[in-house]
Amino acid sequence: MARQELAAQKGKRALKWTRLSCHDFDDNQVRLQLFAMAYNIGNFLRRLALPKSIKDWSLRTMREKLVKIGAKVVSHARYVTFQMAEVLVSRSLFYEILEKIKRLKPIPIGYD
């Protein structure tokens, strides 16, 4: 199977990008482009920011365990706390992913 066909199959399952429910063609076109962008961002994060222990997670698993998580934001005078249950992802794994994301820095381009 060609690489594009495989990506389309994964996108259909993970992001449900075949649900183009708008009645206007232009709206559906924009919606499909947003799904494609979400798929590319998910792949980017999976390749560069996930620890080796969960590198084999599918995009659907990433969505279910990392993105669609119930959480509570508690705001105090000087800080904001993000509280989430450790049901699907442990605290240490979550912090490891955040640290890997922090290390993703753009390469400075020198203009002469």
GROMACS elastic network, one bead per residue, 0.5 to 0.9 nm:
[ bonds ]
;  ai    aj funct       b0    kb
    1     4     6  0.83759   500
    1     5     6  0.64532   500
    1     6     6  0.64538   500
    2     5     6  0.53024   500
    2     6     6  0.62727   500
    2     7     6  0.87196   500
    3     6     6  0.51244   500
    3     7     6  0.61970   500
    3     8     6  0.86354   500
    4     7     6  0.50660   500
    4     8     6  0.61332   500
    4     9     6  0.86654   500
    5     8     6  0.50247   500
    5     9     6  0.62427   500
    5    10     6  0.86914   500
    6     9     6  0.51447   500
    6    10     6  0.62742   500
    6    11     6  0.85794   500
    7    10     6  0.51070   500
    7    11     6  0.60200   500
    7    12     6  0.85452   500
    7    39     6  0.87079   500
    8    11     6  0.50162   500
    8    12     6  0.61050   500
    8    13     6  0.87081   500
    8    17     6  0.89555   500
    9    12     6  0.51541   500
    9    13     6  0.64090   500
    9    14     6  0.86241   500
   10    13     6  0.52586   500
   10    14     6  0.58962   500
   10    15     6  0.80655   500
   10    39     6  0.87387   500
   10    58     6  0.84847   500
   10    59     6  0.76892   500
   10    60     6  0.85505   500
   11    14     6  0.51844   500
   11    15     6  0.53656   500
   11    16     6  0.66518   500
   11    17     6  0.64066   500
   11    18     6  0.87046   500
   11    35     6  0.79056   500
   11    36     6  0.76298   500
   11    39     6  0.63304   500
   11    59     6  0.81512   500
   11    60     6  0.89119   500
   12    15     6  0.57711   500
   12    17     6  0.52219   500
   12    18     6  0.60706   500
   12    19     6  0.88553   500
   13    16     6  0.55324   500
   13    17     6  0.79954   500
   13    59     6  0.86719   500
   13    60     6  0.71493   500
   14    17     6  0.81821   500
   14    39     6  0.82859   500
   14    58     6  0.78422   500
   14    59     6  0.55401   500
   14    61     6  0.80725   500
   14    62     6  0.89867   500
   14    63     6  0.76689   500
   15    18     6  0.84722   500
   15    35     6  0.68601   500
   15    36     6  0.89533   500
   15    38     6  0.80441   500
   15    39     6  0.72742   500
   15    59     6  0.79740   500
   15    60     6  0.71608   500
   15    63     6  0.84141   500
   16    19     6  0.60562   500
   16    35     6  0.83442   500
   17    20     6  0.69969   500
   17    31     6  0.82740   500
   17    32     6  0.64699   500
   17    35     6  0.58067   500
   17    36     6  0.79841   500
   18    21     6  0.87939   500
   18    32     6  0.80062   500
   19    22     6  0.88716   500
   19    32     6  0.88458   500
   20    23     6  0.84330   500
   20    27     6  0.86469   500
   20    28     6  0.55409   500
   20    29     6  0.85021   500
   20    31     6  0.69809   500
   20    32     6  0.72633   500
   21    24     6  0.89697   500
   21    28     6  0.72405   500
   22    25     6  0.75125   500
   22    26     6  0.88516   500
   22    27     6  0.61064   500
   22    28     6  0.56415   500
   22    31     6  0.85140   500
   23    26     6  0.89207   500
   23    27     6  0.75318   500
   23    28     6  0.75215   500
   24    27     6  0.53342   500
   24    28     6  0.64058   500
   24    29     6  0.87313   500
   25    28     6  0.51409   500
   25    29     6  0.61319   500
   25    30     6  0.87760   500
   26    30     6  0.63496   500
   26    31     6  0.86309   500
   27    30     6  0.52348   500
   27    31     6  0.61931   500
   27    32     6  0.86769   500
   28    32     6  0.60789   500
   28    33     6  0.85603   500
   29    32     6  0.52081   500
   29    33     6  0.62923   500
   29    34     6  0.87415   500
   30    33     6  0.50843   500
   30    34     6  0.62571   500
   30    35     6  0.87382   500
   31    34     6  0.50981   500
   31    35     6  0.63415   500
   31    36     6  0.87194   500
   32    35     6  0.50457   500
   32    36     6  0.62198   500
   32    37     6  0.86225   500
   33    36     6  0.50024   500
   33    37     6  0.61468   500
   33    38     6  0.86156   500
   34    37     6  0.50160   500
   34    38     6  0.61642   500
   34    39     6  0.85867   500
   35    38     6  0.50478   500
   35    39     6  0.61551   500
   35    40     6  0.86568   500
   36    39     6  0.50390   500
   36    40     6  0.62423   500
   36    41     6  0.86731   500
   37    40     6  0.50886   500
   37    41     6  0.61595   500
   37    42     6  0.85285   500
   38    41     6  0.51145   500
   38    42     6  0.60572   500
   38    43     6  0.85971   500
   39    42     6  0.51058   500
   39    43     6  0.62375   500
   39    44     6  0.85744   500
   39    59     6  0.78356   500
   40    43     6  0.51151   500
   40    44     6  0.60514   500
   40    45     6  0.86399   500
   41    45     6  0.61726   500
   41    46     6  0.84837   500
   42    45     6  0.52245   500
   42    46     6  0.60383   500
   42    47     6  0.86091   500
   42    59     6  0.65303   500
   42    62     6  0.80110   500
   42    63     6  0.85680   500
   43    47     6  0.60923   500
   43    48     6  0.85103   500
   43    59     6  0.73533   500
   44    47     6  0.53543   500
   44    48     6  0.61105   500
   44    49     6  0.78925   500
   45    48     6  0.52226   500
   45    50     6  0.66886   500
   45   101     6  0.80119   500
   46    49     6  0.58696   500
   46    50     6  0.53513   500
   46    51     6  0.87661   500
   46    54     6  0.88315   500
   46    55     6  0.66057   500
   46    56     6  0.85324   500
   46    57     6  0.79180   500
   46    58     6  0.85312   500
   46    59     6  0.79750   500
   46    62     6  0.82189   500
   47    50     6  0.66448   500
   47    55     6  0.73135   500
   48    51     6  0.86061   500
   48   100     6  0.76704   500
   48   101     6  0.78910   500
   48   104     6  0.79690   500
   49    96     6  0.88156   500
   49    97     6  0.59645   500
   49    98     6  0.79455   500
   49    99     6  0.83636   500
   49   100     6  0.50311   500
   49   101     6  0.54296   500
   49   102     6  0.89491   500
   49   103     6  0.87303   500
   49   104     6  0.79906   500
   50    53     6  0.80615   500
   50    54     6  0.64625   500
   50    55     6  0.58468   500
   50    96     6  0.81366   500
   50    97     6  0.57236   500
   50   100     6  0.72132   500
   50   101     6  0.85099   500
   51    54     6  0.58180   500
   51    55     6  0.61655   500
   51    93     6  0.79762   500
   51    96     6  0.70906   500
   51    97     6  0.66209   500
   51   100     6  0.79039   500
   52    56     6  0.81322   500
   53    56     6  0.78895   500
   54    57     6  0.56311   500
   55    58     6  0.85368   500
   57    60     6  0.79739   500
   57    61     6  0.58088   500
   57    62     6  0.64049   500
   58    61     6  0.51447   500
   58    62     6  0.62752   500
   58    63     6  0.86361   500
   59    63     6  0.61065   500
   59    64     6  0.85923   500
   60    63     6  0.50709   500
   60    64     6  0.61677   500
   60    65     6  0.85724   500
   61    64     6  0.50890   500
   61    65     6  0.59117   500
   61    66     6  0.79923   500
   62    65     6  0.53239   500
   62    66     6  0.53598   500
   62    67     6  0.68178   500
   62    68     6  0.88013   500
   63    66     6  0.56245   500
   63    68     6  0.60006   500
   63    69     6  0.88220   500
   64    67     6  0.61718   500
   64    68     6  0.52998   500
   64    69     6  0.73640   500
   64    88     6  0.88042   500
   65    68     6  0.64384   500
   65    69     6  0.66097   500
   65    88     6  0.57344   500
   65    89     6  0.66727   500
   66    69     6  0.62068   500
   66    88     6  0.81181   500
   66    89     6  0.73827   500
   66    94     6  0.84525   500
   67    70     6  0.89587   500
   69    84     6  0.75369   500
   69    85     6  0.82984   500
   69    88     6  0.85629   500
   70    83     6  0.89608   500
   70    84     6  0.64824   500
   70    85     6  0.75569   500
   71    82     6  0.69201   500
   71    83     6  0.55726   500
   71    85     6  0.71432   500
   72    81     6  0.81467   500
   72    82     6  0.59622   500
   72    83     6  0.50302   500
   72    84     6  0.63230   500
   73    80     6  0.68537   500
   73    81     6  0.57084   500
   73    83     6  0.61512   500
   73    84     6  0.87301   500
   74    79     6  0.85491   500
   74    80     6  0.57140   500
   74    81     6  0.50235   500
   74    82     6  0.64303   500
   74    83     6  0.74499   500
   75    78     6  0.80692   500
   75    79     6  0.62460   500
   75    81     6  0.63076   500
   75    82     6  0.87585   500
   76    79     6  0.53639   500
   76    80     6  0.60098   500
   76    81     6  0.80695   500
   77    80     6  0.82589   500
   84    87     6  0.87528   500
   85    88     6  0.78838   500
   85    89     6  0.82595   500
   85    90     6  0.85251   500
   85    91     6  0.88797   500
   86    89     6  0.55401   500
   86    90     6  0.50548   500
   86    91     6  0.64295   500
   87    90     6  0.70909   500
   89    92     6  0.83202   500
   89    93     6  0.63850   500
   89    94     6  0.64161   500
   90    93     6  0.52590   500
   90    94     6  0.62017   500
   90    95     6  0.86859   500
   91    94     6  0.50907   500
   91    95     6  0.61745   500
   91    96     6  0.85254   500
   92    95     6  0.51783   500
   92    96     6  0.60722   500
   92    97     6  0.86843   500
   93    97     6  0.62710   500
   93    98     6  0.86814   500
   94    97     6  0.52236   500
   94    98     6  0.63203   500
   94    99     6  0.87368   500
   95    99     6  0.60874   500
   95   100     6  0.85974   500
   96    99     6  0.51245   500
   96   100     6  0.62953   500
   96   101     6  0.86977   500
   97   100     6  0.51514   500
   97   101     6  0.62563   500
   97   102     6  0.86833   500
   98   101     6  0.50712   500
   98   102     6  0.61906   500
   98   103     6  0.87768   500
   99   102     6  0.50107   500
   99   103     6  0.63824   500
   99   104     6  0.89983   500
  100   103     6  0.51930   500
  100   104     6  0.67621   500
  101   104     6  0.53441   500
  101   105     6  0.85548   500
  102   105     6  0.72931   500
  105   108     6  0.88077   500
  106   109     6  0.88314   500
